[in-house]
Amino acid sequence: MSRLDPGPLEFFARQGYLMVPDLFPPEALAPLRTELTELVHREALRLCAEGRLSRVYEEEPFERRLTRLYAEVGDEILKAITGRGGGGHSGRALFELITHPGLLATVESFIGPEIVGSSVYRIRPKIPQMDRGVVPWHQDSGYFAPHCDQSLVLTCWIPLVDATVETGCLQVLPRVHDQGVFRHYTHGPGGYLFIQDQDLPSQEWLSVPVPAGGVLFLTNCTPHRSLPHHTDVVRWSLDARYQSAEVPNNAGQPPEDFDASLPAYEQACYPPEADFVVQSRLHPEKVVRHWEEFDQLRQRYEKLRPPSPQRGWVPAPQD
Ligand SMILES: O=C(O)CCC(=O)C(=O)O
């Protein structure tokens, strides 16, 4: 799989989303699944040693082990995976997946050859009944600085297991991504920003199942959400984002250099986390090629997070 044909790109431009079912060969997801299994195992051993967990549930498969662990220790088992909501896990296999040549070739079809890995990537082990597993309606731009609203920051939503309606795949509101950023409110379910139903156009929403190996592409202005799920499967997924190097970013800039007084176009779309160049024909020397470099960058930002963009969102009025 490489560059996309005009047909799917036109679909994306019209609808604001595109699901490609077979972007990765089956073996491409295996290293990240293994890396996450090892991480979960280390964390489980630590919690057992601290007397907080009865056993490590090693017999459970990748799809179910975290459900069992979470039932005993809750969020504690997730900390090393999700971090403070920012860096979280930044291992070799994660880096290799978000810089996978097939993925980057496809991303290039949307945003051109000068590609910056947007700072905002998230590993989401969506566990049944977990508060933060339910993500309400939002546009990713609701989190980004307003000066990036007109630019494409491409979300690539990558399930590590089959994502179905039963396990809480994403839902999208098609054909409204050219209507700007809707009003978001703070303190939504799970602590997320959210858009109230009555503020959204009355289009039909769509559930978009994605098989493992597939990718769901979204614009930063496509409203989307994910619903609760009630099976005991962990719907592991990774959402990574990419933007053209022409879109404001903080690639190559240490967090200490963040300066809120600079003009907006010199500030990253999302300053708290580290953007990084993943492909460049004009400046190959700027490409981050080794996961250790990526990891150090992410950890540095995790320690000293520049402030989040302020868009003036407030809590929703009470009825
Ligand atoms: O993975 C999910 O459940 C939600 C993902 C999401 O909202 C996003 O990637 O912006």
The ligand as an SDF file (V2000), in Angstrom:
LIG
                    3D

 10  9  0  0  0  0  0  0  0  0999 V2000
   -9.8750    6.0550   20.2810 O   0  0  0  0  0  0  0  0  0  0  0  0
  -10.8650    6.6010   20.7350 C   0  0  0  0  0  0  0  0  0  0  0  0
  -11.7390    5.9860   21.3370 O   0  0  0  0  0  0  0  0  0  0  0  0
  -11.0450    8.0900   20.5740 C   0  0  0  0  0  0  0  0  0  0  0  0
  -10.0490    8.6480   19.6350 C   0  0  0  0  0  0  0  0  0  0  0  0
  -10.2210   10.1040   19.3910 C   0  0  0  0  0  0  0  0  0  0  0  0
  -11.1680   10.7170   19.7760 O   0  0  0  0  0  0  0  0  0  0  0  0
   -9.1930   10.7940   18.6380 C   0  0  0  0  0  0  0  0  0  0  0  0
   -8.2750   10.1450   18.1350 O   0  0  0  0  0  0  0  0  0  0  0  0
   -9.2930   12.0400   18.5500 O   0  0  0  0  0  0  0  0  0  0  0  0
  1  2  2  0
  2  3  1  0
  2  4  1  0
  4  5  1  0
  5  6  1  0
  6  7  2  0
  6  8  1  0
  8  9  2  0
  8 10  1  0
M  END
$$$$
